[in-house]
Amino acid sequence: MRGLPLTRFSYLGPEGTFAEQALRTIPAAERGTRLPARSVAEALDAVRAGEVDAALVPMENSIGGVVAETLDELTSGGPLVIIREVVIPVQFVLAARSAIDLAAVRTVAAHPQASTQCRGWLRAHLPDAAVVDVLSNGAAAVGAAQGEYDAAICAPIGAHRHALTVLADKIADHPDAVTRFVLVTRAGRGRDGGGFSVPEPTGEDITTLAVYIAHDRVGALLSVLMELAVRGVNLTSIQSRPTGEQLGRYAFFLDCEGHVAEARLGEALQGLRRICADVRFLGSYPRHRWRTAGAAAQGATAPPPGLSNADFAESAAWLARLRSGDLS
């Protein structure tokens, strides 16, 4: 990866969250300085301001879906690029300042993603409790520790760090749930100030894009998808977010298999640039491989015959020969 070494990191805090747990799986972050932020926006703004080298923020959960704030913040300010993803299993506990009966719990602090993943357990065990949204799982633990709420849904690390009593563990409705985090840095972190801090291709990479389509054209979104499909680029995720311009205007966030340095994805990006109102490159980075119960490791999808990177390279070389007058 081009650019200076990463030594200072921000993450969605406070301490004791799944974000901190995920960040500490990165060797450079374990050795470096870790600074909790109060929100995704604050974590990313610290990167843009140069206060930290990179930020780890949640991107999506296998149950709760995408984290809308992260998608919005990645495209609302100065350019940032994703250089790594981290996927970790997520399990929650219900914790309080002291051992109390569940019947005595009237207020529960929880991040919206956490309460979504524990909805069935809450309905079965705390049907009358009010769930109060907070900014993070760590904030929920802090609120319970300070007596603002009767209990909190939080990570086990948060309950331990704030000396909370676990009233119930493994309360998530889906025991195999995982959360995907992304490590984000500034564009142009090279020593000469130019270029993106894009990791080298590994053969199993993901490229993330934000595309803005022309809304006065019939079939505009289909045209976007066709630019990928005709080149054998596998689309692993598509999400829409309103642009804020007016009702009905959306940006589409795409996760594609492949790397910006590869020929077929490069051609797809050129095609998108031609037909879209705007395309924002958000990074090419190694795909995290993980296992869930009874499932094989996730890996790259093989392209159809004639659409591999080698096929694209061979056809480009053939065209170059023709243009040079070599018809052999």
C-alpha positions as a LaTeX table, in Angstrom:
\begin{tabular}{lrrr}
\hline
Residue & $x$ (\AA) & $y$ (\AA) & $z$ (\AA) \\
\hline
Met1 & 0.00 & 0.00 & 0.00 \\
Arg2 & 1.35 & 3.40 & $-0.91$ \\
Gly3 & 1.58 & 6.09 & 1.75 \\
Leu4 & 2.98 & 6.59 & 5.21 \\
Pro5 & 2.52 & 3.90 & 7.90 \\
Leu6 & $-0.75$ & 4.04 & 9.83 \\
Thr7 & $-0.18$ & 4.65 & 13.55 \\
Arg8 & $-3.17$ & 6.70 & 14.75 \\
Phe9 & $-6.69$ & 5.30 & 14.55 \\
Ser10 & $-10.18$ & 6.49 & 15.41 \\
Tyr11 & $-13.20$ & 4.24 & 15.77 \\
Leu12 & $-16.85$ & 4.42 & 16.72 \\
Gly13 & $-16.62$ & 4.57 & 20.49 \\
Pro14 & $-16.72$ & 4.81 & 23.35 \\
Glu15 & $-14.38$ & 2.07 & 24.53 \\
Gly16 & $-15.78$ & $-1.41$ & 24.96 \\
Thr17 & $-17.61$ & $-1.64$ & 21.63 \\
Phe18 & $-17.52$ & $-4.20$ & 18.85 \\
Ala19 & $-15.72$ & $-1.52$ & 16.81 \\
Glu20 & $-12.86$ & $-1.48$ & 19.30 \\
Gln21 & $-12.80$ & $-5.28$ & 19.28 \\
Ala22 & $-12.63$ & $-5.28$ & 15.47 \\
Leu23 & $-9.97$ & $-2.57$ & 15.36 \\
Arg24 & $-7.72$ & $-4.49$ & 17.71 \\
Thr25 & $-7.59$ & $-7.39$ & 15.26 \\
Ile26 & $-5.44$ & $-5.15$ & 13.01 \\
Pro27 & $-1.79$ & $-5.44$ & 14.13 \\
Ala28 & $-0.94$ & $-1.80$ & 13.35 \\
Ala29 & $-3.91$ & $-0.60$ & 15.40 \\
Glu30 & $-3.07$ & $-2.89$ & 18.32 \\
Arg31 & 0.40 & $-1.31$ & 18.43 \\
Gly32 & $-0.73$ & 2.23 & 17.62 \\
Thr33 & $-2.92$ & 4.89 & 19.21 \\
Arg34 & $-6.68$ & 4.21 & 19.33 \\
Leu35 & $-9.06$ & 7.14 & 19.83 \\
Pro36 & $-12.80$ & 6.55 & 20.33 \\
Ala37 & $-15.19$ & 8.89 & 18.53 \\
Arg38 & $-18.75$ & 9.78 & 19.49 \\
Ser39 & $-20.16$ & 9.06 & 16.05 \\
Val40 & $-19.26$ & 7.73 & 12.61 \\
Ala41 & $-19.15$ & 11.31 & 11.35 \\
Glu42 & $-16.69$ & 12.33 & 14.06 \\
Ala43 & $-14.45$ & 9.34 & 13.35 \\
Leu44 & $-14.32$ & 10.09 & 9.62 \\
Asp45 & $-13.91$ & 13.84 & 10.12 \\
Ala46 & $-10.84$ & 13.11 & 12.26 \\
Val47 & $-9.36$ & 11.34 & 9.23 \\
Arg48 & $-10.20$ & 14.20 & 6.90 \\
Ala49 & $-8.67$ & 16.72 & 9.32 \\
Gly50 & $-5.45$ & 14.72 & 9.60 \\
Glu51 & $-5.93$ & 14.14 & 13.34 \\
Val52 & $-5.68$ & 10.37 & 12.76 \\
Asp53 & $-4.40$ & 8.22 & 9.91 \\
Ala54 & $-7.43$ & 5.96 & 9.57 \\
Ala55 & $-10.83$ & 5.21 & 11.08 \\
Leu56 & $-12.70$ & 1.95 & 11.58 \\
Val57 & $-16.46$ & 2.30 & 11.18 \\
Pro58 & $-19.34$ & $-0.19$ & 10.83 \\
Met59 & $-20.57$ & $-0.80$ & 7.28 \\
Glu60 & $-23.24$ & $-3.47$ & 7.62 \\
Asn61 & $-24.60$ & $-6.24$ & 9.76 \\
Ser62 & $-25.80$ & $-9.59$ & 8.47 \\
Ile63 & $-29.12$ & $-9.09$ & 10.29 \\
Gly64 & $-29.69$ & $-5.34$ & 10.61 \\
Gly65 & $-28.41$ & $-4.43$ & 7.16 \\
Val66 & $-26.29$ & $-1.45$ & 6.16 \\
Val67 & $-25.30$ & 1.37 & 8.50 \\
Ala68 & $-26.87$ & 4.32 & 6.71 \\
Glu69 & $-24.77$ & 6.92 & 8.56 \\
Thr70 & $-21.55$ & 5.36 & 7.26 \\
Leu71 & $-22.76$ & 5.36 & 3.64 \\
Asp72 & $-23.88$ & 8.97 & 3.93 \\
Glu73 & $-20.69$ & 10.18 & 5.61 \\
Leu74 & $-18.39$ & 8.45 & 3.10 \\
Thr75 & $-19.82$ & 10.63 & 0.33 \\
Ser76 & $-20.66$ & 13.88 & 2.13 \\
Gly77 & $-17.16$ & 15.30 & 2.62 \\
Gly78 & $-13.62$ & 15.17 & 1.30 \\
Pro79 & $-12.62$ & 11.96 & $-0.51$ \\
Leu80 & $-11.86$ & 8.90 & 1.61 \\
Val81 & $-10.90$ & 5.37 & 0.57 \\
Ile82 & $-11.54$ & 2.00 & 2.19 \\
Ile83 & $-8.32$ & 0.01 & 2.53 \\
Arg84 & $-9.48$ & $-2.97$ & 4.58 \\
Glu85 & $-12.58$ & $-4.73$ & 5.87 \\
Val86 & $-12.94$ & $-6.63$ & 9.12 \\
Val87 & $-15.79$ & $-9.05$ & 9.77 \\
Ile88 & $-16.39$ & $-10.26$ & 13.33 \\
Pro89 & $-19.11$ & $-12.34$ & 15.00 \\
Val90 & $-21.53$ & $-10.30$ & 17.08 \\
Gln91 & $-23.12$ & $-11.46$ & 20.31 \\
Phe92 & $-24.91$ & $-9.32$ & 22.87 \\
Val93 & $-25.57$ & $-9.37$ & 26.60 \\
Leu94 & $-28.12$ & $-7.57$ & 28.74 \\
Ala95 & $-26.25$ & $-5.89$ & 31.59 \\
Ala96 & $-27.04$ & $-3.60$ & 34.53 \\
Arg97 & $-25.27$ & $-1.87$ & 37.45 \\
Ser98 & $-26.31$ & $-4.67$ & 39.79 \\
Ala99 & $-28.17$ & $-7.97$ & 39.76 \\
Ile100 & $-31.86$ & $-7.20$ & 39.33 \\
Asp101 & $-34.87$ & $-9.18$ & 38.15 \\
Leu102 & $-35.83$ & $-8.75$ & 34.54 \\
Ala103 & $-39.26$ & $-7.66$ & 35.74 \\
Ala104 & $-37.62$ & $-4.56$ & 37.25 \\
Val105 & $-36.11$ & $-3.44$ & 33.94 \\
Arg106 & $-38.14$ & $-0.54$ & 32.54 \\
Thr107 & $-35.61$ & 1.18 & 30.26 \\
Val108 & $-32.97$ & $-0.46$ & 28.05 \\
Ala109 & $-30.27$ & 1.50 & 26.25 \\
Ala110 & $-29.24$ & 0.07 & 22.88 \\
His111 & $-27.80$ & 1.04 & 19.55 \\
Pro112 & $-30.56$ & 0.62 & 16.90 \\
Gln113 & $-28.61$ & $-2.17$ & 15.19 \\
Ala114 & $-28.28$ & $-4.00$ & 18.51 \\
Ser115 & $-31.96$ & $-3.73$ & 19.42 \\
Thr116 & $-32.88$ & $-4.92$ & 15.91 \\
Gln117 & $-30.79$ & $-8.04$ & 16.36 \\
Cys118 & $-32.32$ & $-8.73$ & 19.79 \\
Arg119 & $-35.93$ & $-7.89$ & 18.89 \\
Gly120 & $-37.28$ & $-11.39$ & 19.47 \\
Trp121 & $-35.54$ & $-11.77$ & 22.84 \\
Leu122 & $-36.78$ & $-8.36$ & 23.98 \\
Arg123 & $-40.33$ & $-9.19$ & 22.94 \\
Ala124 & $-40.22$ & $-12.47$ & 24.83 \\
His125 & $-38.43$ & $-11.34$ & 28.01 \\
Leu126 & $-38.91$ & $-7.55$ & 28.30 \\
Pro127 & $-42.19$ & $-6.82$ & 26.50 \\
Asp128 & $-42.97$ & $-3.72$ & 28.58 \\
Ala129 & $-39.50$ & $-2.15$ & 28.66 \\
Ala130 & $-38.78$ & 1.00 & 26.66 \\
Val131 & $-35.78$ & 0.67 & 24.34 \\
Val132 & $-33.85$ & 3.94 & 24.11 \\
Asp133 & $-31.64$ & 4.50 & 21.06 \\
Val134 & $-28.05$ & 5.55 & 21.77 \\
Leu135 & $-25.07$ & 6.20 & 19.50 \\
Ser136 & $-23.15$ & 2.98 & 20.20 \\
Asn137 & $-23.06$ & $-0.23$ & 22.22 \\
Gly138 & $-20.38$ & 1.39 & 24.36 \\
Ala139 & $-22.63$ & 4.37 & 25.06 \\
Ala140 & $-25.34$ & 1.95 & 26.13 \\
Ala141 & $-22.97$ & 0.34 & 28.65 \\
Val142 & $-21.90$ & 3.75 & 29.96 \\
Gly143 & $-25.52$ & 4.84 & 30.34 \\
Ala144 & $-26.36$ & 1.74 & 32.36 \\
Ala145 & $-23.21$ & 2.15 & 34.49 \\
Gln146 & $-24.19$ & 5.75 & 35.29 \\
Gly147 & $-27.74$ & 4.79 & 36.18 \\
Glu148 & $-29.38$ & 6.62 & 33.27 \\
Tyr149 & $-31.04$ & 3.37 & 32.18 \\
Asp150 & $-32.01$ & 0.23 & 34.04 \\
Ala151 & $-30.01$ & $-1.96$ & 31.65 \\
Ala152 & $-28.10$ & $-1.97$ & 28.40 \\
Ile153 & $-27.70$ & $-4.21$ & 25.40 \\
Cys154 & $-23.96$ & $-4.22$ & 24.81 \\
Ala155 & $-20.92$ & $-6.27$ & 23.90 \\
Pro156 & $-19.44$ & $-8.53$ & 26.59 \\
Ile157 & $-16.29$ & $-6.38$ & 26.52 \\
Gly158 & $-18.41$ & $-3.33$ & 27.36 \\
Ala159 & $-20.07$ & $-5.01$ & 30.32 \\
His160 & $-16.68$ & $-6.11$ & 31.64 \\
Arg161 & $-15.03$ & $-2.72$ & 31.14 \\
His162 & $-17.79$ & $-0.84$ & 32.98 \\
Ala163 & $-18.17$ & $-3.41$ & 35.78 \\
Leu164 & $-21.75$ & $-4.27$ & 34.85 \\
Thr165 & $-23.59$ & $-7.36$ & 35.96 \\
Val166 & $-24.72$ & $-9.57$ & 33.10 \\
Leu167 & $-28.42$ & $-10.30$ & 33.50 \\
Ala168 & $-28.62$ & $-12.45$ & 30.36 \\
Asp169 & $-26.09$ & $-13.46$ & 27.74 \\
Lys170 & $-26.35$ & $-14.57$ & 24.12 \\
Ile171 & $-29.57$ & $-12.65$ & 23.66 \\
Ala172 & $-29.24$ & $-12.08$ & 19.92 \\
Asp173 & $-31.95$ & $-13.71$ & 17.84 \\
His174 & $-29.39$ & $-14.97$ & 15.31 \\
Pro175 & $-26.32$ & $-16.60$ & 16.91 \\
Asp176 & $-24.36$ & $-16.52$ & 13.63 \\
Ala177 & $-24.70$ & $-12.77$ & 13.11 \\
Val178 & $-21.61$ & $-10.87$ & 11.96 \\
Thr179 & $-20.80$ & $-7.21$ & 11.49 \\
Arg180 & $-18.62$ & $-5.86$ & 8.72 \\
Phe181 & $-16.36$ & $-2.91$ & 9.52 \\
Val182 & $-14.23$ & $-0.92$ & 7.10 \\
Leu183 & $-10.91$ & 0.83 & 7.70 \\
Val184 & $-10.92$ & 4.19 & 5.96 \\
Thr185 & $-8.11$ & 6.62 & 5.20 \\
Arg186 & $-7.65$ & 9.79 & 3.17 \\
Ala187 & $-7.23$ & 9.85 & $-0.57$ \\
Gly188 & $-3.76$ & 10.90 & $-1.63$ \\
Arg189 & $-1.77$ & 9.83 & 1.43 \\
Gly190 & 1.34 & 9.13 & $-0.65$ \\
Arg191 & 4.61 & 10.78 & 0.36 \\
Asp192 & 4.36 & 13.03 & $-2.68$ \\
Gly193 & 0.72 & 13.86 & $-1.87$ \\
Gly194 & $-0.67$ & 12.11 & $-4.94$ \\
Gly195 & $-2.57$ & 8.92 & $-5.70$ \\
Phe196 & $-4.88$ & 6.79 & $-3.62$ \\
Ser197 & $-3.80$ & 4.58 & $-0.74$ \\
Val198 & $-5.05$ & 1.47 & $-2.49$ \\
Pro199 & $-3.75$ & $-1.94$ & $-1.37$ \\
Glu200 & $-2.22$ & $-4.14$ & $-4.05$ \\
Pro201 & $-4.52$ & $-6.71$ & $-5.71$ \\
Thr202 & $-4.72$ & $-10.07$ & $-3.97$ \\
Gly203 & $-6.98$ & $-11.94$ & $-6.38$ \\
Glu204 & $-9.82$ & $-11.82$ & $-3.82$ \\
Asp205 & $-10.71$ & $-8.15$ & $-3.55$ \\
Ile206 & $-13.77$ & $-5.95$ & $-3.21$ \\
Thr207 & $-14.27$ & $-2.56$ & $-4.85$ \\
Thr208 & $-16.82$ & $-0.18$ & $-3.37$ \\
Leu209 & $-18.41$ & 2.60 & $-5.44$ \\
Ala210 & $-21.07$ & 5.26 & $-5.08$ \\
Val211 & $-22.82$ & 5.94 & $-8.39$ \\
Tyr212 & $-25.27$ & 8.70 & $-9.20$ \\
Ile213 & $-27.54$ & 7.93 & $-12.14$ \\
Ala214 & $-29.25$ & 10.24 & $-14.59$ \\
His215 & $-32.81$ & 10.34 & $-13.25$ \\
Asp216 & $-34.41$ & 11.52 & $-16.49$ \\
Arg217 & $-33.37$ & 8.38 & $-18.39$ \\
Val218 & $-35.47$ & 5.25 & $-18.64$ \\
Gly219 & $-33.48$ & 2.18 & $-17.60$ \\
Ala220 & $-30.61$ & 4.16 & $-16.07$ \\
Leu221 & $-30.06$ & 1.70 & $-13.22$ \\
Leu222 & $-30.24$ & $-1.26$ & $-15.61$ \\
Ser223 & $-27.51$ & 0.39 & $-17.69$ \\
Val224 & $-25.31$ & 0.58 & $-14.58$ \\
Leu225 & $-25.80$ & $-3.10$ & $-13.85$ \\
Met226 & $-25.13$ & $-4.07$ & $-17.46$ \\
Glu227 & $-21.73$ & $-2.33$ & $-17.42$ \\
Leu228 & $-20.75$ & $-4.82$ & $-14.73$ \\
Ala229 & $-22.57$ & $-7.89$ & $-16.04$ \\
Val230 & $-21.18$ & $-7.79$ & $-19.59$ \\
Arg231 & $-17.66$ & $-7.81$ & $-18.17$ \\
Gly232 & $-18.32$ & $-10.65$ & $-15.75$ \\
Val233 & $-17.99$ & $-8.45$ & $-12.66$ \\
Asn234 & $-19.94$ & $-9.97$ & $-9.77$ \\
Leu235 & $-22.03$ & $-7.48$ & $-7.80$ \\
Thr236 & $-22.13$ & $-8.60$ & $-4.17$ \\
Ser237 & $-24.18$ & $-5.73$ & $-2.75$ \\
Ile238 & $-26.27$ & $-2.78$ & $-3.91$ \\
Gln239 & $-27.78$ & $-0.20$ & $-1.56$ \\
Ser240 & $-29.59$ & 3.06 & $-2.21$ \\
Arg241 & $-29.47$ & 6.26 & $-0.17$ \\
Pro242 & $-31.26$ & 9.56 & $-0.85$ \\
Thr243 & $-28.94$ & 12.29 & $-2.09$ \\
Gly244 & $-30.78$ & 15.03 & $-0.17$ \\
Glu245 & $-31.40$ & 17.00 & $-3.36$ \\
Gln246 & $-35.08$ & 16.18 & $-3.66$ \\
Leu247 & $-37.51$ & 13.32 & $-3.20$ \\
Gly248 & $-36.69$ & 10.45 & $-5.56$ \\
Arg249 & $-32.99$ & 11.25 & $-6.06$ \\
Tyr250 & $-30.71$ & 8.43 & $-4.90$ \\
Ala251 & $-27.09$ & 7.39 & $-4.85$ \\
Phe252 & $-26.40$ & 3.67 & $-5.30$ \\
Phe253 & $-23.60$ & 2.03 & $-3.34$ \\
Leu254 & $-22.09$ & $-0.99$ & $-5.07$ \\
Asp255 & $-19.75$ & $-3.67$ & $-3.76$ \\
Cys256 & $-18.13$ & $-5.50$ & $-6.68$ \\
Glu257 & $-15.69$ & $-8.37$ & $-6.76$ \\
Gly258 & $-12.39$ & $-7.28$ & $-8.25$ \\
His259 & $-9.74$ & $-4.58$ & $-7.98$ \\
Val260 & $-9.40$ & $-1.22$ & $-9.70$ \\
Ala261 & $-6.01$ & $-2.34$ & $-11.07$ \\
Glu262 & $-7.61$ & $-5.27$ & $-12.95$ \\
Ala263 & $-8.52$ & $-4.87$ & $-16.61$ \\
Arg264 & $-12.14$ & $-5.99$ & $-16.54$ \\
Leu265 & $-13.11$ & $-3.92$ & $-13.51$ \\
Gly266 & $-11.18$ & $-0.99$ & $-14.95$ \\
Glu267 & $-13.22$ & $-1.21$ & $-18.14$ \\
Ala268 & $-16.41$ & $-1.41$ & $-16.09$ \\
Leu269 & $-15.43$ & 1.75 & $-14.22$ \\
Gln270 & $-14.84$ & 3.54 & $-17.52$ \\
Gly271 & $-18.27$ & 2.44 & $-18.68$ \\
Leu272 & $-19.90$ & 3.70 & $-15.49$ \\
Arg273 & $-18.07$ & 7.00 & $-15.83$ \\
Arg274 & $-19.51$ & 7.43 & $-19.32$ \\
Ile275 & $-23.14$ & 6.76 & $-18.44$ \\
Cys276 & $-23.51$ & 8.01 & $-14.85$ \\
Ala277 & $-23.98$ & 11.54 & $-13.60$ \\
Asp278 & $-21.10$ & 10.85 & $-11.19$ \\
Val279 & $-19.06$ & 7.93 & $-9.86$ \\
Arg280 & $-17.24$ & 8.05 & $-6.54$ \\
Phe281 & $-14.52$ & 5.45 & $-6.00$ \\
Leu282 & $-14.52$ & 4.35 & $-2.35$ \\
Gly283 & $-11.73$ & 1.80 & $-2.45$ \\
Ser284 & $-10.39$ & $-1.58$ & $-3.58$ \\
Tyr285 & $-9.27$ & $-3.80$ & $-0.71$ \\
Pro286 & $-8.77$ & $-7.46$ & 0.26 \\
Arg287 & $-11.94$ & $-9.40$ & 0.90 \\
His288 & $-12.24$ & $-10.71$ & 4.45 \\
Arg289 & $-12.79$ & $-14.46$ & 4.55 \\
Trp290 & $-15.00$ & $-15.72$ & 7.32 \\
Arg291 & $-16.91$ & $-18.82$ & 8.25 \\
Thr292 & $-20.37$ & $-19.26$ & 9.65 \\
Ala293 & $-21.78$ & $-22.44$ & 11.12 \\
Gly294 & $-22.10$ & $-25.06$ & 8.39 \\
Ala295 & $-21.01$ & $-22.70$ & 5.60 \\
Ala296 & $-17.90$ & $-22.74$ & 3.47 \\
Ala297 & $-15.49$ & $-19.84$ & 3.48 \\
Gln298 & $-16.65$ & $-16.97$ & 1.33 \\
Gly299 & $-14.50$ & $-16.45$ & $-1.75$ \\
Ala300 & $-14.42$ & $-14.73$ & $-5.11$ \\
Thr301 & $-16.89$ & $-15.87$ & $-7.79$ \\
Ala302 & $-15.30$ & $-17.27$ & $-10.95$ \\
Pro303 & $-16.13$ & $-15.14$ & $-14.03$ \\
Pro304 & $-17.86$ & $-16.70$ & $-17.06$ \\
Pro305 & $-15.67$ & $-18.04$ & $-19.92$ \\
Gly306 & $-14.05$ & $-15.22$ & $-21.87$ \\
Leu307 & $-14.43$ & $-12.67$ & $-19.06$ \\
Ser308 & $-11.44$ & $-13.40$ & $-16.83$ \\
Asn309 & $-8.72$ & $-10.80$ & $-16.25$ \\
Ala310 & $-6.42$ & $-12.91$ & $-18.43$ \\
Asp311 & $-9.00$ & $-12.83$ & $-21.24$ \\
Phe312 & $-9.22$ & $-9.05$ & $-21.00$ \\
Ala313 & $-5.42$ & $-8.72$ & $-21.05$ \\
Glu314 & $-5.13$ & $-10.99$ & $-24.09$ \\
Ser315 & $-7.82$ & $-9.13$ & $-26.02$ \\
Ala316 & $-6.20$ & $-5.76$ & $-25.20$ \\
Ala317 & $-2.85$ & $-7.05$ & $-26.45$ \\
Trp318 & $-4.54$ & $-8.34$ & $-29.64$ \\
Leu319 & $-6.10$ & $-4.92$ & $-30.29$ \\
Ala320 & $-2.76$ & $-3.20$ & $-29.70$ \\
Arg321 & $-1.16$ & $-5.46$ & $-32.30$ \\
Leu322 & $-3.87$ & $-4.63$ & $-34.82$ \\
Arg323 & $-3.45$ & $-0.91$ & $-34.25$ \\
Ser324 & 0.29 & $-1.25$ & $-34.78$ \\
Gly325 & $-0.28$ & $-2.95$ & $-38.13$ \\
Asp326 & 0.59 & $-6.48$ & $-36.99$ \\
Leu327 & $-2.09$ & $-8.68$ & $-38.59$ \\
Ser328 & $-0.36$ & $-11.99$ & $-37.91$ \\
\hline
\end{tabular}
